[in-house]
Amino acid sequence: MYCYIILDVTVAPESPSIVLKIEGKDIASGKYYTILESAAVVGVSTNIYKVAHWIVAAANLAVADQIPETWRVTVTHGNTDTITYSIGYNLGI
């Protein structure tokens, strides 16, 4: 299974900084582990992060792996500056 995560930053009036993380869940321990972590996003942009077993890996953008059955996306804010964004995804086999 593959997954594309789309982070669309539409408003960044100050100097915000956010980092997106795609995490999978280990069914044995119940703990989450990092599959991909983005570089800091600091302005208005559309960013696509890819997880697929057939993809060529690219630092902070794409990883050659499969998305597990249970997964999540987290966003960590690096400062208190305001930012408006949305996150979408596409899953496939």
N, C-alpha and C positions, 0 to 999 in steps of 0.2 A: 504494500500500500504506500502511496506517496501523499505528500501534503505540501501545499503552498500556503504560506501565511502572508497576508497583505497588511502592512502598517501604513495608513494614509494620514499624514500629519497635515492638517488644513489651516491651522492658526498657531503661530509661534511668535507673539509680539515682543517677547523679551529674548532671553538667551537660555531656553530650556534645554534639558539634557535627559533623554530617556534611553533605556536599554531593554530590548525585548528578549525574552528567553522562551524557547520551546522545550518542554520537559516531558519525559515519559515516566510512567509509574511502574515500579517493580512490584509485581503481583505477590511475591513472597514476603517482602518486608513492608509493603505499603508506602515506601518512600519514593519521592520523585528524584530523577536524575536529569542532568542537562544534556539535551541532544544538540542544540545550537543556541549560541548567544550572539546577539548582534553587536556591532560597534555602537557607540553612542550616537543617537540621532539628535541633531541640534537645530533643525529648521524645517520649514515647509518642504515636504517631499513625499513620494510614494515609494515604499521599500517592499521588495518581495523576497521572502526567505523560503528556501526549498529544502525539503527532506525527501529523498528518493534513492532507492538502492542503485539505480542506473545513472545517477547524476555525477558530474565531475565536481568534486569538492572545491569550494571557494571560501576563504576565511571570512567568517561572520555573515555569510550569505547563503551558503549551500553546504549540505552534508550528505555523503553517500551512506544512507541508513534507511531503515523503514520506520514509519511512525507506528508506535505500539497501539494496542486497543484502547488503553486509557492514557490520555495526554492532556496537557494544559499549556496555556500561554500566560506568562506573567510579564508585567512591565514595571520596571523600577525607575523611579524619578530621581535624577541626580541632584536636583536642587528644587527650590520652591517656586521657580518661574512658571507662569501659566503656559499651557499647551493644550490644543484640541486635536484629538486623533481618533481614528476608528481602526478596528482590527477585523479582518475578514479571513476566510479560509476556503480552500478548494481541496477536497479529498478525492482520491481515485485509486483504482486497483492496478 
